[in-house]
Amino acid sequence: MYTNYLFDLYGTLADINTNEWKIYLWNKMAELYAFEGADYSPMQLKKAYFEQVVKEQTAVHEKYPHFTHIDIRVEKVFEKLLSLKGQTVPENFGVNMAKVFRVISTKYIRLYDGAEELLDLLHQKNKKVYLLTNAQRSFTVPELKMLGIYDKFDGIVISSDEYTCKPDTAFYQTILHRYCLDPSQTIMIGNDCITDILGSYNAGLDSLYIHSNISPPIRTELQSRFSVMDGDVKKIKSLIIR
């Protein structure tokens, strides 16, 4: 039926629960900055972080005005927060802080039942499997390895690397061009009706929508060719694999 299968990650293959607002996170992050000589109270750091995210988004938008949706590299934010306090930024500081931030803010991350088996089945059928995710390389790659699925993809495209993200057609075109994928032989599988489904539809791709426990509300008519509305990943194979 299809040769190439593009997967979203969070909410599609992996269930995740994070909280970037909890005070414990910002207490610990402020302590880490204090280790480097940067004096922030937890609330000062939290405020400065979100302000710097917006500034970074603005800078990226100015550099890439043709993107309709942008992403940033969060490690640059963590580096800037240190340099704003007059401190020299150590090598790999931003990436390491991003990892710590993710670990502390994550309550759990785990594969959905049947996700790994689905990826294995596709390879057994000689299909090509790709990851197209709105995420940060600094912690998404470690999470993929921790979940045991990093090596199950023939290609991985992460939004922070490209400075654009789903549903931007430019992001879809990136993976299609990079791996020379025929759109007529390619399907997107995701849990978000806008970023995954409308985005892939606008890029000329078929899609399968799966309504998982962390899917956002459906705010528009689903443009997917297939759908699994109860979040059961194991039902995907009967719909789109031959």
C-alpha positions, 0 to 999 in steps of 0.5 A: 500500500505504502513504501514510506511511513512517517511517524510523529513521536510524542502522543503517537509512539510514545506517551509522555507527561511533562510539567515545565511550570512546577516550582521544583524544576525551577528550584533545581535549575536555579541551583545549577545556574548558581553552580556556574556563578549565575545568580537567579531566584527560581522565579527570576529564572523561570521568567527569564527563560520564557522571555528568552524563548520568545526572543529566540523565536523572533530571531529565527523568524527574522532569519527565516521569514518564509517559514510559517511555523518556526522552532528554536534550539533550546540549548541556545536559550540556556546558554544565553541565560548564563551569559546574561549574568556575565559568565563564560559558557562552558562547552556543551553547557546548553545541551546538558542543561536541556537534558537536565531540564527535560529529566526534571520536568518529565513525570514519565515517558514510555512507549505505547503498547504495540508501538515497537512491534509496529516498527518491527513489522514495517521493517519485516515488510521491507518498508522505510520508516522515518521520524518527523517530530516537533522536538528538541534534538538535545533530549529527543535523541537520548529519549529515543535511545532510552526507549530502545527505538532510535535504530528503528528509523531509516531517517530522523528529522527533528524540528529544532535542527531545521528551525521549522516544524509541523504543520509547515509544508516546508518541514514536510518537504525537508524530509521528502527531499532529504530521503527522496521520498515519493509523496504518493508512496508515503503516509504520515501517522500522528495524533494531532489533527493540525500538525500531523494531519492537516500539515501532511494533507497540505504537503500532498500526503495521505495520513493516519490519525490516532487519537491518543490520551494526549491528543489536542482537541479536534478543532477542524475536519479530519483530513486523514485517510485513515483513523484510529479513534481509541488510541490503540496502536495495534490497530494501525497495521491492519489499516495501512500495511500490506 
